[in-house]
């Protein structure tokens, strides 16, 4: 009886406890509903509206890169000029280019230019994406358009590149490693080719290629220029009064010097290869025959410090201002440089090597091209430009950097002789005859490398002689002799170009 009574007494307490829990739950639920419906109702209503409105990006068309004739530059022949496109990486997303703030931050998935003109003129080529606001149902199906902001296409970029000339140069190189730079007399770039090249649509195979196809040799490579450097040394010697049109030199095939360190002999290439001697020659003959001994002694007479100053005047200690990224500074060594960098003294033998484009002298193809261009275009030092016009400094008129026209003409006479019978550029001996007496001037170059029996083959040519339309520098890396390897390439290009020009006329 006591147990039953005790049980009846506990039942009301448990009942009230359960009722209290129920009431508390109801209060919590009501409070939460009040919060959702009344206090935060507007917020969730807007959120719901947002869930049924989608923003659709409308991709802006990127500008095209065009040749001077209006053709689109796409493919391997133009790869190092155009560069390529790639999706923006994590460091670029959200970044605003200070050169085009109006185009806003780079978005996830957006493509950007890599290398060449695509990178250099990225702001110009890049458009501004548009956007469409649409209303969708719960399944994501479009119900209606709420508004559209149209995309703004990027601008097309017209270059100075001659489409067909660039293609011809690319074909002329075949499987050879090297580079070619072609300009008009003012420095406008007609062609710029680096071999091997790459597929702009798929660069992955090129990333680990030992031949370095992504490397732009025209602006990024440094090489001993060899004898195409000699026209610059010639101008320095003439302007410094060390030689003139009447100066004669007797080549015996060798130059020997003796000092406290021993006896050293420096040979001419003609003597080394054939045991030949040039005999008595003037500067024009020395240029045409590329007589090393003549330039050893000329360099000695001018002096290394003065030679370096002249190379500065020819722009070799500055960049060419070509409008793609990646150009490297050429190295024009001096006694101070050698002391600081190599911890060695400068010797006369260093001056000899410098005077024939060897030793520590290391120039980019665009650098030596611009310097030699200054000789053939009557003393105008010009910037190089792929897009737009160039700026030129007339070294025949600027105070303190005067070059006499007569000296330029004399050096060009020697370069004309190089392309004539008896000169070193045998591939051009019949050029004028086959092209209606068109006068061409040129210079061959064979530069030693660190590898035994490996030489860079160079060839520089310009025509017409007194008013150049095409100025060309060809370099075949570790290819052999300039006259035998680079010369045929240059001739093929000149034959093509001037045949086309003749057809136009």
C-alpha positions in Angstrom: 0.0 0.0 0.0 2.8 2.4 0.8 4.5 1.7 -2.5 1.3 2.4 -4.5 0.7 5.7 -2.6 4.4 6.8 -3.1 4.0 6.1 -6.9 0.8 8.2 -7.1 2.6 11.1 -5.3 5.5 11.2 -7.8 3.3 11.1 -11.0 2.2 14.8 -10.7 5.8 16.0 -10.5 6.9 14.1 -13.6 3.8 15.3 -15.5 4.6 18.9 -14.7 8.3 18.4 -15.7 7.3 17.1 -19.1 4.8 19.9 -19.5 7.5 22.4 -18.7 9.9 20.9 -21.2 7.2 21.0 -23.9 6.3 24.7 -23.1 10.0 25.6 -23.2 10.4 23.9 -26.6 7.4 25.8 -27.9 8.8 29.1 -26.6 12.2 28.4 -28.3 10.5 27.5 -31.5 8.3 30.6 -31.5 11.3 32.8 -30.6 13.3 31.3 -33.5 10.4 31.8 -35.9 10.1 35.4 -34.7 13.8 35.9 -35.4 13.6 34.4 -38.8 10.3 36.0 -39.9 10.4 39.4 -38.3 13.9 40.3 -37.3 15.9 38.7 -40.1 13.1 38.2 -42.6 14.3 41.0 -45.0 17.8 39.5 -45.0 16.7 36.0 -45.9 14.2 37.4 -48.4 17.1 39.2 -50.2 19.2 36.0 -50.0 16.4 34.0 -51.5 16.1 36.6 -54.3 19.9 36.3 -54.9 19.7 32.5 -55.2 17.3 32.9 -58.1 19.4 35.6 -59.9 22.6 34.5 -61.7 25.4 36.5 -63.2 26.7 35.1 -66.5 30.1 36.4 -67.6 30.3 37.4 -71.3 33.9 36.9 -72.4 35.5 39.8 -74.3 37.3 39.0 -77.5 41.1 39.6 -77.3 42.6 41.9 -79.9 44.5 40.3 -82.8 48.2 40.8 -83.6 48.6 41.7 -87.3 51.4 42.1 -89.7 52.1 45.3 -91.6 49.9 43.9 -94.4 47.0 43.0 -92.1 47.6 39.2 -91.9 47.1 37.7 -88.4 50.3 36.5 -86.9 49.4 32.8 -85.6 51.8 29.7 -85.7 55.5 28.6 -85.0 57.0 31.1 -87.5 55.9 34.0 -85.3 56.0 32.4 -81.8 58.9 34.5 -80.4 57.3 37.7 -81.7 53.7 37.1 -80.5 54.3 35.0 -77.4 51.4 32.9 -76.2 48.4 33.0 -73.9 47.9 31.2 -70.6 45.4 31.2 -67.8 46.2 33.6 -65.0 47.9 32.0 -62.0 47.0 32.4 -58.4 49.3 35.4 -57.9 47.8 37.3 -60.8 44.1 36.7 -60.1 42.7 39.9 -58.4 45.7 42.0 -59.5 45.1 45.2 -61.4 47.6 46.2 -64.0 48.6 49.8 -63.3 48.9 50.4 -67.0 45.2 49.7 -67.6 43.4 50.3 -64.3 40.1 50.8 -66.3 40.1 47.1 -67.2 39.8 46.1 -63.6 41.3 43.1 -61.8 42.3 39.9 -63.5 39.7 37.3 -63.0 39.9 33.6 -62.3 40.1 31.7 -65.6 41.1 34.8 -67.6 44.0 34.4 -70.1 47.0 36.7 -70.0 49.9 37.2 -72.4 53.2 35.3 -71.8 56.3 36.6 -73.7 56.4 38.5 -76.9 53.8 41.1 -77.9 51.0 39.3 -76.0 52.8 40.1 -72.8 54.3 43.5 -73.7 51.0 44.9 -75.0 48.7 42.8 -72.8 46.7 45.9 -71.7 46.1 47.0 -75.3 45.0 43.5 -76.5 42.9 42.6 -73.5 39.2 43.5 -73.5 36.7 44.1 -70.7 34.3 41.2 -70.0 30.6 41.8 -70.1 27.9 40.4 -67.9 24.2 39.3 -68.1 21.9 39.1 -65.1 19.3 36.3 -65.4 16.4 35.0 -63.2 16.3 31.2 -62.8 13.9 28.8 -61.2 14.6 26.3 -58.5 16.1 23.9 -61.1 18.5 26.6 -62.4 16.5 27.0 -65.7 16.6 30.6 -67.1 13.3 32.3 -66.7 14.2 35.8 -68.1 17.0 38.2 -68.6 17.2 41.1 -66.2 19.9 43.1 -68.0 23.1 42.9 -70.1 26.4 44.8 -69.9 28.0 44.2 -73.3 31.7 43.2 -73.4 34.3 45.5 -74.9 36.7 43.8 -77.3 40.5 44.4 -77.0 42.2 46.4 -79.7 44.0 44.9 -82.6 47.8 45.5 -82.7 49.3 46.3 -86.1 53.0 45.5 -86.3 55.9 46.3 -88.7 56.4 42.6 -89.4 56.5 41.5 -93.0 54.4 38.3 -92.9 55.8 36.6 -95.9 59.4 37.6 -95.1 59.1 36.1 -91.6 57.7 32.9 -93.0 60.6 32.8 -95.6 63.2 33.3 -92.9 61.7 30.5 -90.8 61.8 28.1 -93.7 65.4 29.1 -94.6 66.7 28.0 -91.2 65.3 24.5 -91.6 66.7 22.6 -88.6 69.5 25.0 -87.7 69.8 26.7 -84.3 70.2 30.4 -84.4 68.5 33.7 -85.1 67.7 36.4 -87.7 66.9 40.1 -87.4 65.6 42.1 -90.3 64.8 45.8 -90.3 64.4 48.7 -92.6 66.9 51.6 -92.5 65.0 53.3 -89.6 65.0 50.2 -87.3 61.4 49.1 -87.9 61.5 45.3 -87.4 60.4 43.5 -90.5 61.3 40.0 -89.1 62.6 38.5 -85.9 63.1 34.8 -85.8 64.7 32.5 -83.2 65.3 28.8 -84.0 64.2 26.3 -82.8 60.7 27.7 -82.3 57.6 26.4 -80.5 53.9 25.8 -80.8 52.0 28.7 -79.2 49.0 26.5 -78.8 50.8 23.9 -76.7 54.0 24.8 -75.0 54.2 21.8 -72.7 56.4 19.7 -75.1 58.9 22.6 -75.2 59.3 23.0 -71.5 61.9 20.2 -71.1 63.3 20.3 -74.6 67.1 20.5 -74.4 67.3 22.7 -77.5 65.5 25.4 -75.6 62.8 26.4 -78.1 61.2 28.9 -75.7 64.5 30.8 -75.5 64.4 33.9 -77.7 68.0 34.0 -79.0 67.5 37.3 -80.9 67.1 39.3 -77.7 68.2 36.9 -74.9 71.4 35.3 -76.3 74.9 36.7 -76.0 77.5 35.7 -78.5 81.0 36.7 -79.7 80.1 38.6 -82.9 83.3 37.8 -84.8 84.1 39.8 -87.9 80.8 41.5 -88.3 82.2 43.7 -85.5 85.0 45.0 -87.7 83.1 47.8 -89.4 82.6 49.4 -86.0 86.4 49.2 -85.3 87.0 50.6 -88.7 84.9 53.7 -88.0 86.7 54.2 -84.7 90.1 54.0 -86.4 89.1 56.5 -89.1 87.5 59.0 -86.7 90.5 58.9 -84.4 92.8 59.6 -87.3 94.8 56.4 -86.9 94.1 55.5 -90.5 92.7 57.1 -93.7 92.1 56.2 -97.3 95.8 56.3 -98.0 96.8 54.0 -95.2 98.5 50.7 -96.2 99.3 47.7 -94.2 101.5 44.7 -95.1 99.9 41.4 -94.0 102.5 38.6 -93.5 99.9 36.3 -91.9 101.1 36.8 -88.4 101.5 39.4 -85.7 104.0 38.6 -82.9 104.4 40.4 -79.6 107.0 39.8 -76.9 106.8 40.9 -73.2 107.9 39.7 -69.8 105.5 36.9 -70.0 106.8 35.4 -73.2 106.3 35.5 -77.0 102.8 35.4 -78.5 101.7 35.0 -82.1 98.3 36.1 -83.5 97.4 34.8 -86.9 95.1 35.8 -89.7 92.4 33.3 -90.7 93.7 33.1 -94.2 97.2 32.2 -93.0 95.8 29.6 -90.5 93.6 27.8 -93.0 95.6 28.1 -96.3 99.0 29.5 -95.4 98.1 32.6 -97.4 99.3 36.2 -97.0 97.3 39.3 -98.1 100.4 41.5 -98.7 99.9 45.2 -98.9 96.2 46.2 -98.3 94.1 49.2 -97.3 91.1 49.3 -95.0 88.6 48.5 -97.7 90.5 45.4 -98.7 90.9 44.5 -95.1 87.2 44.6 -94.6 86.4 42.7 -97.8 89.0 40.0 -96.9 88.3 40.2 -93.1 92.0 40.4 -92.4 92.5 39.8 -88.7 96.1 41.1 -88.6 95.0 44.5 -89.9 92.4 44.8 -87.2 94.8 43.6 -84.5 97.1 46.5 -85.3 94.2 49.0 -85.8 92.8 48.1 -82.4 96.3 48.5 -80.8 96.6 52.0 -82.5 93.2 53.2 -81.3 93.5 51.7 -77.8 91.0 49.7 -75.8 89.7 52.7 -73.8 88.9 54.6 -76.9 87.4 51.5 -78.6 85.1 51.0 -75.7 83.9 54.7 -75.9 83.1 54.2 -79.6 81.1 51.1 -78.8 79.1 53.2 -76.4 78.4 55.6 -79.2 77.2 52.7 -81.3 74.7 51.8 -78.6 76.3 48.5 -77.5 76.2 49.4 -73.8 72.5 50.0 -73.8 69.3 48.1 -74.8 67.9 48.5 -78.2 64.4 49.5 -76.8 62.8 46.7 -78.8 59.2 46.3 -77.6 59.2 42.7 -76.2 60.4 41.7 -72.8 63.6 39.7 -72.2 66.3 41.7 -74.0 69.7 41.3 -72.2 72.5 43.8 -72.0 75.4 43.2 -74.3 78.9 42.9 -72.6 81.6 45.3 -73.9 84.6 44.5 -71.7 87.2 47.0 -70.6 90.3 47.0 -68.4 88.2 48.1 -65.4 85.7 45.4 -66.0 88.3 42.7 -66.3 90.0 43.9 -63.1 86.7 43.9 -61.1 85.1 40.8 -62.5 88.0 38.5 -63.4 90.6 39.9 -61.1 93.0 40.0 -64.0 95.0 42.7 -65.8 94.2 43.7 -69.4 96.8 42.7 -71.9 97.5 43.8 -75.5 96.3 40.3 -76.6 92.9 41.2 -75.1 92.8 44.3 -77.3 93.6 42.1 -80.3 90.8 39.7 -79.6 88.4 42.6 -78.9 89.2 44.2 -82.3 88.1 41.1 -84.2 84.9 40.5 -82.2 86.3 37.9 -79.9 87.6 37.6 -76.3 85.1 38.6 -73.6 83.0 40.6 -76.0 79.5 39.2 -76.0 76.6 40.9 -77.9 73.0 40.1 -78.5 71.9 39.6 -82.2 69.7 42.7 -81.9 72.5 44.7 -80.3 75.1 44.1 -83.0 72.4 44.5 -85.7 71.6 48.0 -84.5 75.2 48.9 -84.3 76.0 47.7 -87.8 72.8 49.3 -89.0 74.2 52.6 -87.9 77.1 52.2 -90.4 74.9 51.3 -93.4 72.1 53.9 -92.8 74.6 56.8 -92.9 75.2 57.2 -89.2 71.8 57.1 -87.6 71.5 55.2 -84.3 67.9 54.0 -84.1 65.8 52.1 -81.6 64.3 48.9 -82.8 60.5 48.6 -82.8 58.1 45.8 -83.7 55.2 48.1 -83.3 55.1 51.8 -84.3 57.8 54.2 -85.4 61.4 54.4 -84.1 63.6 57.1 -82.8 66.9 57.8 -84.4 69.9 59.9 -83.4 72.0 61.2 -86.2 75.6 60.6 -85.2 76.9 62.7 -88.1 75.3 65.8 -86.6 75.1 65.3 -82.8 77.8 67.5 -81.0 80.6 65.4 -79.5 79.7 62.2 -81.5 80.5 63.3 -85.0 81.1 60.7 -87.7 82.1 61.9 -91.1 80.0 60.8 -94.0 83.2 60.1 -96.0 84.4 57.6 -93.4 81.0 55.8 -93.5 81.2 55.7 -97.2 84.7 54.3 -97.1 83.7 51.5 -94.8 80.7 50.7 -97.0 83.0 50.5 -100.0 84.9 47.7 -98.1 81.6 46.0 -97.3 80.5 46.2 -101.0 83.8 44.6 -101.9 83.1 41.8 -99.4 80.1 40.8 -101.6 82.2 41.0 -104.8 84.6 38.6 -106.4 87.7 38.4 -104.1 85.7 39.1 -101.0 84.7 36.6 -98.3 80.9 36.7 -99.0 81.0 34.4 -102.1 77.3 33.6 -101.9 76.6 37.2 -103.0 79.2 37.5 -105.8 76.5 37.3 -108.5 73.7 39.0 -106.6 73.9 42.4 -108.3 74.0 40.8 -111.8 70.9 38.8 -111.1 69.0 41.7 -109.5 69.3 44.4 -112.1 72.6 45.9 -110.7 71.2 46.3 -107.2 74.1 47.1 -105.0 74.4 45.1 -101.8 76.9 45.4 -98.9 77.8 42.7 -96.4 80.1 41.3 -93.8 80.9 37.7 -92.9 81.7 36.6 -89.4 83.0 33.4 -87.8 83.3 33.6 -84.1 85.1 31.0 -81.9 83.3 29.5 -79.0 84.3 27.7 -75.8 83.9 24.4 -77.7 86.8 23.1 -79.7 86.2 23.4 -83.5 82.8 25.0 -82.9 82.2 28.5 -84.3 79.1 30.7 -84.6 78.4 31.6 -88.2 77.4 35.3 -88.8 76.3 37.2 -91.9 75.3 40.9 -92.1 73.9 42.3 -95.3 72.1 45.4 -96.5 70.6 46.6 -99.8 70.4 48.9 -101.7 73.8 50.2 -100.7 73.0 53.9 -100.2 69.3 53.7 -99.2 68.7 50.4 -97.5 65.3 48.7 -97.7 66.3 45.5 -96.1 69.1 45.1 -93.4 69.6 41.6 -92.2 71.7 39.8 -89.5 71.8 36.0 -89.6 73.5 33.9 -86.8 73.8 30.1 -86.8 74.7 28.9 -83.4 77.9 26.7 -83.4 77.2 26.3 -87.1 80.6 26.8 -88.7 81.9 29.5 -91.0 79.8 32.6 -91.7 80.4 32.6 -95.4 79.5 28.9 -95.8 76.7 28.5 -93.3 75.0 31.9 -92.6 75.8 33.3 -96.1 73.5 30.9 -98.0 70.6 31.6 -95.7 71.1 35.4 -96.2 71.3 35.0 -99.9 68.1 32.9 -100.0 66.3 35.6 -98.0 67.6 38.5 -100.2 66.8 36.7 -103.4 63.2 36.2 -102.2 62.7 39.7 -100.8 64.1 41.7 -103.8 62.3 39.4 -106.3 59.0 40.3 -104.6 59.9 44.0 -104.5 60.7 43.8 -108.3 57.3 42.2 -108.9 55.6 45.1 -107.0 57.4 47.7 -109.1 
